[in-house]
Amino acid sequence: MSPKLSRRWRVLVPLAALTATALLVAPPGNASVSGTSQAAAVFTEDFDGPAGSAVDGGRWTMETGDNVNNHEREYYTSGTGNAALDGAGNLVITAKQENPGNFGCWYGPCTHTSARINTSGKFTQAYGHVEARMKLPRGQGMWPAFWMLGDDIGSNGWPNCGEIDIMENVGFEPNTVHGTIHGPGYSGAGGIGAPYSGPNFSDDFHTYAIDWAPDRISWSVDGNVYQTRTPADVNGNHWAFDHPFFVILNLAVGGDWPGDPNGDTQFPQQLIVDYVHVTA
């Protein structure tokens, strides 16, 4: 695995305030939530809606703020300036080189904006098939991700809650995506995972998925399984993937792993998400 830091949870949403009860309330529509019994759940998000409209607030929370943990350059905004439906069944997360809100970042005035959304408190799932069909951005400094965090992060903290990176890509590797797990004793640069090499993933849509069972997680791209991890892989540490997780989509700009954008990086850049589907 590339020597990166984790996509650590920068507290952009007050997760500590979430209660177990809140995480068991089923959201509207055709998304449902796993309870402590880890009952079957289904989440079908096809991003249908008029062009320019926001994501469904009954399913997604838009995080706001910067991320000093990974030394990223973007400020995540709310509203539709950086995340909106395109009217053709896609969510478009757009990274821009701008700072219209005079946002402050860890390094001073922010240089970029982008978006990060999650289903915390609205949809969680333990086990099953989790996939998204996406077209990735391109260019040095781009860092799109489709990932999950344990719903106990507010009480148990990171990395004890567990983190599953279903797909990460860094712009200097346009033909490679990564799948990784993080937990106690195997987090950050010590995360356990593998790369998958293929076409330039910014040229077209591809499907990124995991199949998650109590004793294993398998990663695939377009149906091609490229790694499987089990409790035997965590070197005697706790297997932190035995409880519900929530889903996250984001497009970071810069950071310790991808490095900053350079003069060849063109903005705006887009992470285009056709759908997110979760089946038990």
Secondary structure as UniProt FT lines:
FT   HELIX           15..17
FT   HELIX           20..23
FT   TURN            29..30
FT   TURN            36..37
FT   STRAND          43..45
FT   TURN            51..52
FT   TURN            57..59
FT   STRAND          61..62
FT   TURN            68..71
FT   STRAND          74..76
FT   TURN            79..80
FT   STRAND          83..85
FT   STRAND          91..96
FT   TURN            100..101
FT   STRAND          104..105
FT   TURN            106..107
FT   STRAND          108..109
FT   STRAND          112..114
FT   STRAND          116..118
FT   TURN            120..122
FT   STRAND          128..135
FT   TURN            140..141
FT   STRAND          142..150
FT   TURN            151..152
FT   HELIX           153..156
FT   TURN            158..161
FT   STRAND          163..168
FT   TURN            171..172
FT   TURN            174..175
FT   STRAND          176..183
FT   TURN            184..185
FT   HELIX           188..190
FT   STRAND          192..197
FT   TURN            201..202
FT   STRAND          206..213
FT   TURN            214..215
FT   STRAND          216..221
FT   TURN            222..223
FT   STRAND          224..229
FT   HELIX           231..234
FT   TURN            235..236
FT   STRAND          245..253
FT   TURN            256..258
FT   TURN            263..264
FT   STRAND          269..279
//
